[in-house]
Structure formats: structure tokens, C-alpha cells
Amino acid sequence: MPKLVDPHERRTLLADALLRVAAERGLMDVSLRHVAAEAGVTAGMVQHYFRTKDEMMIFALDVVAARVQARLEDDPDPRRLVRSLLVQLLPLDADRELEGRVAVAYHAYAATRPDVAARLRQDTIGMRAAVAERIRAAGHPGPLDPDVAATGLLALVEGLAVHVLGGHLAPDDALATLDAHLDLAFGTPVSTPPPAARSGSRA
């Protein structure tokens, strides 16, 4: 009896291969053949599950989003919930470092690919709305309009991620900076310890 193949599992395996290749090479020159070689399968198998590289890239975004969601802790406190979400976007461990490098590659690639750019915009709009909603739910927002605060927090965390990936900023300093801006957004200063003397420890 032939072995049953789970199409979603196989597509996820190929998406993971794409993410690894993208983290190492970027995306502009990556082909389905590169993904096939990384996954240890034939190019024909890749094309069986994905007609184009862009289709595979959009599916890979779904895979990353699901993994980020799975790492989130359900928390009734709006500030802690937003912090938990934004911390997932910082390259503070091996998984998030790979995701961060892939995010940089995706943004560069999307500059000339309307379909991919549209998907990234959709994700950003949804995340910005979710953060703004949590700021409103806190009931005591800071001096900024919640939509403006949410936009600033997302832009901040993307910039912090690039600086950590490039070695320009220690992870602890990135977390301290994020916490300071969360205090501003929520209007609820929280005492946080200073970074561990550039130790580079990750949380």
C-alpha cells in the first residue's frame, strides 16, 4: 500500500527549505531548483506543490506567522500581550534570527513583486490594528494616538531587528529600547533593569 503524503506537511517542508536559502542568499537569485536542492527533493516535486516561487514565498509567510502565533502567551494584560508579540519580531534566538534575516530578504524582494508586497502590507496592517486595539483596551493610553503609537512601535521593532542582526546593537539594549517605547505608548512606566552590560544575553 503506497505511503500517504500529507500535502500541507510537504509544502511546509519546502517552505522551510526556502526560508533557510533566503536567510543565506537573499531571495532575488533563489530559484525553485535551489529550494529543491536544500530540501533534498527534485525540482519537479517542488513545482508539483508550488507553481511559482512567489506562491511558495507567500505560503512560507503563513508558516512563519503560524509559528510566531504559537510562541505567544495568552495574557489578559494588553501591554504584556503587545510586548510578547513585538519581542517575537526581534532576533533573540536562533529561530527568530533566521526569521529576521528572511524578513529583510522578503522586504527587499517585495520592492519589485506586487503580489508579495501586497501580502506584506496585509500582514502589517493587521498587526498594526491589533497593537492599536490593545493600546485602546488598556484604558489609560499614553500621550500618543493609539494608531500613531502602534505604527511607531512596529517601525521601531523592525529597525531594532536590523540593528541586532547587523551587530550594531546588543539584544538587551534592543529590549530596553522597546520597553521604553511601550511605556510611552501605554502611559504606564514600568521599572526595567538596565541591559546586562552589553552581555548579548538573549530573552
Secondary structure as UniProt FT lines:
FT   HELIX           7..25
FT   TURN            28..29
FT   HELIX           32..39
FT   HELIX           43..49
FT   HELIX           53..71
FT   HELIX           78..87
FT   TURN            88..89
FT   HELIX           94..110
FT   TURN            111..112
FT   HELIX           114..137
FT   HELIX           146..165
FT   TURN            166..167
FT   HELIX           171..186
FT   TURN            197..198
//
